[in-house]
């Protein structure tokens, strides 16, 4: 049986806090969007991070399936929109 990757991230301070990834040590500054009462601070938000994560995981799954089926392709892309 294949072992799956496991990752851990922790959010500190809510919408205007930061996220720290335990494995890579990367830190992302969070800022609440203006549309939902934010103050125009610099940073990302959970909706953006979800779109990034979902589109990259889905693209990776497509790539795996195409390679397993020996389907030739030049490129692929997945666009995810989060509302």
C-alpha positions in Angstrom: 0.0 0.0 0.0 1.3 3.5 -0.9 1.9 5.9 1.9 0.3 9.3 1.4 1.9 12.6 2.1 0.9 14.3 5.3 1.3 18.0 5.9 0.6 20.3 8.8 -0.1 24.0 8.9 -1.1 26.2 11.8 -2.9 29.5 11.6 -2.2 32.2 14.2 -4.3 35.2 14.7 -7.3 34.5 12.4 -8.0 36.5 9.2 -5.3 39.0 9.9 -2.7 36.6 11.3 -0.3 34.2 9.6 -0.1 30.6 8.5 3.0 28.5 9.2 3.7 25.3 7.3 5.4 22.8 9.7 7.2 20.8 7.0 8.6 23.5 4.8 8.8 26.3 7.4 7.0 28.7 4.9 5.0 31.5 6.4 2.1 33.2 4.8 0.7 36.5 6.0 -3.1 36.7 6.1 -5.2 39.8 5.4 -9.0 39.9 5.5 -10.2 41.0 2.0 -11.8 44.5 1.8 -15.0 43.0 0.4 -15.7 41.4 3.8 -14.5 44.2 6.1 -10.8 44.1 5.7 -8.5 47.1 6.2 -6.5 46.8 3.0 -3.6 45.0 4.7 -1.1 43.1 2.5 -1.4 39.3 2.5 -3.4 36.4 1.2 -6.6 34.9 2.4 -8.0 31.4 2.9 -10.1 31.5 -0.3 -7.0 32.3 -2.4 -5.0 29.5 -0.6 -7.9 27.0 -1.2 -8.0 27.9 -4.9 -4.2 27.4 -5.2 -4.3 24.1 -3.3 -7.3 22.7 -5.1 -6.2 23.6 -8.6 -2.7 22.2 -8.1 -3.9 18.9 -6.5 -6.5 18.4 -9.3 -3.9 19.1 -12.0 -1.5 16.6 -10.3 -4.3 14.0 -10.3 -5.0 14.6 -14.0 -1.3 14.3 -14.8 -1.1 11.0 -12.9 -4.1 9.6 -14.7 -2.9 10.7 -18.2 0.5 9.2 -17.6 -0.9 5.9 -16.3 -3.2 5.7 -19.3 -0.2 6.5 -21.6 -2.1 9.5 -23.1 0.1 12.0 -24.8 -0.4 15.6 -23.9 1.6 18.8 -24.3 0.4 20.7 -21.3 -2.5 20.9 -18.9 -4.0 23.6 -16.6 -6.7 23.7 -14.0 -8.4 27.0 -13.1 -10.2 27.1 -9.7 -12.4 30.0 -8.7 -13.5 30.4 -5.1 -16.4 32.6 -4.1 
